[in-house]
């Protein structure tokens, strides 16, 4: 028997998709802030006594199975006094995904096969994609809408008020599909988004893992050094560098924590790294390039390579290799291959404060003699 709270890795998802559909319990995908899953689980169980709560592959995501009707479960979660629950989406089907678009018909078939959407109805398709795919969420939405229209005689729309919302919650090679009335969803204001109140947060793991990397690889940054930090929010790495006297350009469309945003050495660019690479004219300005982006490691590596011209020749770069699946060696290899175009002396290590990920350190080509031997 699979452990009750074991994560759902690719290919090991607690029985077949058919068994998932036959399970009479109400199923909901619930989201919270990463790191607050334990508190979210407690809030769910208070609102839905006896519910089974399983972690999903990505942090901040939970699968809930409750012995209540969908409407009652939704009402209880909506009316419950909660602090960390953000969204709850009833789902009725589970579908295997592929890296390419060949999985789109199966998603549409699962939604249409639920029998909720009828001829003449209006529906919307919304996909939330987590993981690495060759397609984007909007691609899936368009293809699924067209196929559902053909199968049901209903109308897929983007703007009008809809009778049904088709929700596709994608987790690497697995998707949960729900067809619900828009009113039968839960969206709550997060009353607690971090483990510590502003000003009370201790040195977090993100800061520790950057400090470990700087020390372990002998990277000595003089006061006034320029650092470019990608995927900076909530700002742990930017703050750690700023406290060492670096001038940090923090790149992330999300907001930074107050401690990082208010530091005089931190400049926040609220945009994606890809957009910065397209518009910025900086060349060989920075002494350090860092990346802790919460994305597929090959995508993060490509972002580093796109911005490598902004890094001085021979200057170091540090990247976290995150694992969207359990195939860690493959992800490390793909990241290394992508980085090799612009960097050399690439080394990867697991360190105490980054045991669940791998830290990659490298130097921009053109001055690798500066790298530690």
N, C-alpha and C positions, 0 to 999 in steps of 0.2 A: 504494500500500500504506500502511495506517495505521501510524504509528510504533509500535514495539513497546511502549514504556512510556508512551504517551500516556494520560491519564486518560479515563474513559468518560463523556463528557457525554451528556445526554439526546439520543436519536435518532442517536447515532454509535457504537454499541456493538460494533465489531469483527465485523461480519457479522450474519446473521439469527439469530433464536432457533432455527430449525430446524438451521442449520449448527452452532450451539453444541451442540445435543443430539447431533448426529451425530459430533462430534469424539470420537475414541476415548480421548483422554487423561482421566485423573482430574482433576476440577475441585474446588477447595476455596476457600472464602472464609475468609481468615485475618485475624484482628484483632490489633492491637498498639496501643501508646500513640501518640497523634498526635505527629508529629515524629521518631519512631524507625523510620519505614518503611524507610529505607536499611539500617539494621542488621538489621531483620527479614528483608529480602530476602536478605541474606547468609546468615542462619541457615537460611532455607528452602532455599537452593541447596546449602548444605553437607549438609543432610539429604536433599534430593531432587535429586541432580545432574542437570543438564540441564533442570530445570523452568523454565517461562516464568512470570514474575511480573509482573502488571499492576496498576497502581494503580487504585483505584475512586474514585468521585466525592468521597467524604468521607474526610478524613484518618484514618489509622490502619486502613484497610481495603485488603486486597489480594486479587486473584484469582490463584490458582495453577493452572497446567496442567502435570501431570506424567505421564510415560510409565511409570507404575507402576499396579498395581491399587489400588483404593480402600483395601482393608485394609492392604496393605503401606505405602502412603503414610502412612496414619494412624499405624501402628505406628512408622514411622521418625520422624515428627514428635514423637510422644509420648515416644519414648526418646532423642531428640536432646538434647544439652546446650545449652539455649537460655536466653537472658536476657530477651528482649523479646517472644516469642510468647505470646499469651494464649489464643486459641481457633482451632480449625480445624474447619470444617464441610464435609463433602463435599456437593456440589450436582450435580444431574443435569439440571436444566432452567432455562430463563430465560424470564421472562414480562414483558410490558409492563404497567405500572401506569397508572392514571388517578388524578386527584385525588379522584374520588368512588368509590363502592363498586361501580361497574359492572365493575371488574376482578376482583372476588372469584371469579366462576365460572371465569375463566381460570386463576387460581392453583390452585383445587381440581382443575380438569381436568388441569393439568400434573402435580400430585402423584399423582392417581389413575392417570393414563396411564402412569406409570413401571412399573406392574405389580408393584410390590413388596408392596403392602398387599393381603391376601387376605381372603375372607370368614371371619369369626370372630376375626380379629386385633383387637388393641387398639392404638390410636394416639393420640398427642398432637400438637397443632399449636402451634408457637411462632413468633411473628412478631417480628422486630426491625425497627422502622421508622425510617428516616432520611430527612429531607426534610419537605416540606409536603404534607399531605393533609387531606381533610375527615373522614377516618376515623382511628381509633386501631388499634393493633396487636391489641387484644383483639377489636375488631369483625371484623377479618379472620380471627382464629383461630376465632371462633364460626361464621362463615359458611362458611369452608373446611371445618371439621370436619363440619358438617351435609351439605355437598355430597359430601364424600369418603365419608361413611357411605352415602349413597344410591347412589353409583357403585360401591362395592366390597363392600358388605355387612359391612364391619368396624365397630368401635365406637370412636367418639371419646370420650375421657375426659379429665378434668382432674387426677385424683388417683392413680388406680391405676398400678401399674407397667405400662409399655407395651411392646409388641413393636416399635413403630416410632415414631420422632420425625420429624414433618414440620417442617422448618425453612424459614422464609421470611425471607430477608435482603433487605429493601427499601431501595433507593437511589433516592429521588425517583420517577422514572417507569420504574424497572427493578427486577425482583426475581429473585433466584436461589433456586431451590427444591430442597431435598434431602429425600429419604426414606431414613432410616438407622436401623439398630439403635442404641439409646442408647449402647451400648458402643463404637460406631464413630465417636465424636466425640473431639476433643482439647480438653482444658481444662487449662491450665498456669498455675502461679504466676508472675507477672511478677517477675523478680529485678531488673529495672531499669525504673522507671516514669518517670524523668526523665533529661534529658541530663547533669545535674550532681548531684553529691552534696549533701545538705543543708549549707548554709553556704558552698558553693563556687560557687553559681549567679551568673553575672554579671547585670547589669540586662537583663531579657529584653525581647522585642519588645512584649509586652503593656504593660509599663511605659513603654517608649519611645513607643508610639503614644498613650498617655494624656497623657504629658508634651507631646508635639507638639500635641495638640488643645488643651490648656490654654494653651500659649504662642501657637499660631496664632490662636486666637479671643479672646485677651486676657482669659481667665478668671482672675481674681486671688482666691485664697482666703486669707482671714485665718486665722492660727492659731486653733484652736478651732472652726473651721467644721464643720458636720455634713454628712456625705456618706452617701448610700444607694447601695450598689453591688450591682447585680443580676447574677446569673450569675457570682459572684465567683471561684469556684475556678478555678485553684489559688491565686489571690490577688494576681496581679501589679498590678492596678489598686488594690486595697485597700492594698497595701503602698506604692505610689507616693503615694497620697493621705495615708496615715498619716505617711510621712516628711516631708510638707509641713506637718505639724502638724494635719491634719484628724482629727476623730473619725469613724471609719468604721463603719457598720453593713453588714456583708458578708452577702449573702443567697445561699445555695447549699446544696442538700442534700449535695453532695460535700465532702470534707475540703479544708482550705486547706493550702498549703505551710507548713512550720514557721516560716519567717521572717515570714509574714503572720499566722498563727494566734497566734504568740507576741508580736506587737507590742502594747504596752499601749494603743494608740489604736484597735485593731481589735476589734469585737464580732461574732462569727460567729453568724448564725441559720441553722441547718441545716434549711432548708425551701425550697419553691419560691416564686418571686415571686408566683404566682397565689394561693397559700395565704396569704401575708402580706397581700395586698390585701384578702382576705375578712375577716381577723380583726383587723388592726391598727387602732387608734383614733387614731394620730398624725395631726395636721393641721398643715400649714404649718410643719413642724419643720426640714426639711433645706434646706441652702444649695446642694446639688448632688446631682443624680441621675445615675448612670452605669449603663451596661448593655453588657456584652460577652458576652451570652448566645449560646451556640453553637446557635442555632435560626434558623428562617426569620425574615427581617427584619420581616415583617408581624406575626408572633406576638410578637417582641420589642417592636415599637412598641406593640402593644396592652397588653403588660405595663407599659411606661412610662406609658401613659395611665391605667391602672388605679391606679397609685401616684402619679400627679401631684398629688392632693390633699395628699400628704405634703410636697410641695415648696413653698417660699415663692413667692408671686407674683413673677414677674420673675426668678426664680432659673434658672440654666442647667441643662441636661441634655445628656449626651453618650452617644451610642449607636453601636456598630459595626454597619454594615449588611453582613451576610455574604451570600454568594451560593450558595444550594443548587443553582442551575443557572447556565448561562452568560448568561442573559438579565438582565444587570446593570441596564440602564436600567429594566426592568420592576420589578425588586425595589426599586430606589431609589424609583420612583414609588409603589409600593404602601406602602412604609414612610412616605413623606412624607404620603400621604393619610391613613394611620392616625394619624400624629402630630398632624396639623392639628387634631384635635378638642380637644386640651389644650395645644398649644404653638404658638408663633409665632416668626418670625425664623429659620425652619429653613434651615440651610445645610449642604451636603454637599461634602466634599472628599476627594480621594485625597492621602495624605501619604507621605513616603519610607518610614517604618517600618510603613505600613499599605497598601502598594500593592496587595495582593490583595483588599482590602476597601475600603469607603467609611466615613468618619467623619462622622456627623451631629451637629451641635450646634444647640441650640434653647433657647428660654426659655419658662417657663411663662406662660400668658396671665395678664394682670392687672398686668404691670409690664415690658412689653417695652422701655420707654424706657431700662431699665438695660442692654440689650444693646449691644455695640459696633456702631457705625455702619459 
